[in-house]
């Protein structure tokens, strides 16, 4: 993208403010995974225990810092995710008692729009210690509730909501929708 996505403006705010508002609509206990100094004033921040290890490092940091059993991980660059879908995701995590509840669309697991139980932190740590940073490989090692694309569509959710903003072109396209 060429700049920090969190602070890109979209509609009447930034991507980070949009993600925080969405998460706070579900719970008051919201944390930002990232550099504390960078996100000062936006809310409590949790820094990676294993820096520069990608999403698994961030998920691990979030899980080891929480006392909450169920934890929503939400990427800052997915501004089309809907609160009613997140409510459904949380209810499925509670109902299934899975360690991970994750949607899959377009052939991809959306690990940064998923619910993780706190105990996933131990498996994440083992993997990080071994230098294995791929989170999706861990899903087969725990009880995982995968919400498939067909199920999403049957429930009235558009799989396009998981679209990431990774390029200036995608960001410009997203601005038209807001």
C-alpha positions, 0 to 999 in steps of 0.5 A, spaced: 500 500 500 505 504 501 503 507 507 500 504 514 493 502 512 490 503 519 490 510 518 487 511 511 481 515 510 475 511 508 468 515 509 468 519 515 474 516 518 480 511 518 480 504 517 482 503 524 477 507 527 472 503 523 474 497 525 474 499 533 467 502 532 465 495 529 468 491 535 466 496 540 459 495 538 459 488 540 464 489 547 467 494 551 473 490 551 477 492 545 484 492 544 489 493 538 494 489 536 500 493 534 505 498 537 503 502 543 506 508 541 503 508 534 496 507 537 496 511 543 489 515 544 485 510 540 485 504 545 489 499 549 494 496 545 498 489 545 505 488 542 507 482 539 511 477 543 514 474 537 515 480 532 514 480 525 511 473 525 505 475 521 497 474 523 499 468 528 504 473 532 498 478 533 493 473 534 498 469 539 499 476 543 492 478 543 490 471 546 496 471 551 494 478 554 486 476 555 482 473 560 476 472 556 474 465 553 472 467 546 476 473 542 474 476 536 480 477 531 478 483 526 483 485 521 483 493 520 483 492 512 476 489 512 472 495 512 466 491 509 465 486 515 458 487 518 456 487 525 450 482 524 455 477 521 460 478 527 454 477 532 453 470 528 460 468 528 460 469 536 454 465 537 456 460 532 463 460 537 459 459 543 454 454 540 459 449 537 464 450 543 470 450 537 477 452 539 477 456 532 470 459 528 472 461 522 469 463 515 472 461 508 470 464 502 474 464 495 478 458 497 481 462 503 480 462 511 479 468 513 483 468 520 483 475 521 475 475 522 475 469 526 473 467 533 479 464 537 478 461 544 484 463 549 487 456 549 489 457 542 495 461 545 498 455 547 498 452 540 500 458 537 506 459 541 508 452 540 508 454 532 511 460 533 517 457 537 518 452 531 518 458 526 512 456 523 508 462 522 502 459 518 496 459 522 491 455 517 495 449 518 494 449 526 486 449 524 486 442 523 490 440 530 484 443 534 476 443 533 475 448 528 468 450 526 469 453 518 463 457 516 463 455 508 461 460 503 455 456 501 453 457 508 454 464 508 450 465 502 444 461 505 444 466 511 444 472 507 451 474 508 455 476 502 462 473 501 465 480 498 465 483 505 471 479 507 475 483 501 481 486 504 484 493 502 491 491 500 493 496 494 491 503 492 487 501 487 482 497 492 482 502 497 480 507 491 475 502 489 472 502 496 472 509 497 466 509 492 462 505 496 463 509 502 
